[in-house]
């Protein structure tokens, strides 16, 4: 293979690995809407249904945890030690 062949293959691999940004935005929007809606329901809940309250709290916890994991720093363990 020539050097140009490697460049063509690398470009094809990069194009295949491109993240789906519109899908990410939609999932993030749904998580934020779910979080805000569940917090609003949780703070204003006056119903007598324990099952409904647990569902609302479950949605709140699931969306909050998903957002925390989504935006947590991605440390791969490869820290650069400038002192060493």
N, C-alpha and C positions, 0 to 999 in steps of 0.2 A: 504494500500500500504506500501511496505517496503521502506527503504531508497534507496535501489538499483533501485527500480522502478522509483523513482523521478529522479535519475541520468540518467537513460535511456531516460526518457521523456525530460529532459533538453538538452541532447545531440541531440535528434531529432529536438527540437525547434531551437537550435543554427545552425544546418546544414541547416534547412529550411530558415533561415534568412541571410545566407551568401550572401554578395553582389557579383554581377556579374562583376568582375574586368576586364575581356577582353572587355566587352561592355562599361564600363566606359572609358577604354583607347581609344577605337575607337571613342567614342563621343568626348573625349578631343582632340584627334588628328584632327578630322574633324573641331572642333571649332577653333583650332589654325590655320589650313590650311585656313579656311574661313576668319579668321581675317587677316592673312598675305596677302592673295590674294586680299581681299577687300581694305586693306590699300594701296597695290601696285597700284591697279586700281584707287583708289581715288586720289592718288598723281600724277599719270601719265595720267589722263583722258584728252583726247583731242577731244573726240567725241562731236557731237552737240545734242545728244539725252538727254533730261532732264529726261525722264523715266528711261533710263539706269543708269544715274548718281544717281537717287533716289534709284534704286534697289541696287546699289553698296553700297551706304551709309546705307541703311536698313540692309544689310548683315553685314556690319561693326558694326553698333550699336547693332544688335542682338547678334553677337558672343562676342563682348566686354562685354556686360551686362551679358551674360551667364557665361563667365569666371570670372567676378567679383563676381557674386552670388555663383558660384561653389567654389571659394577659399576664400570667406568671412569667418571670424571667426564665429563659431557656439556657440554663447553665449545663454545658455538656461535660463538665469536670476538667476541662482543659484551661486551667487558669495560668496566666502568665505571671511568673514570679520575677519581679524586677530586682528584689533583694538578693536572690540566689546567684 
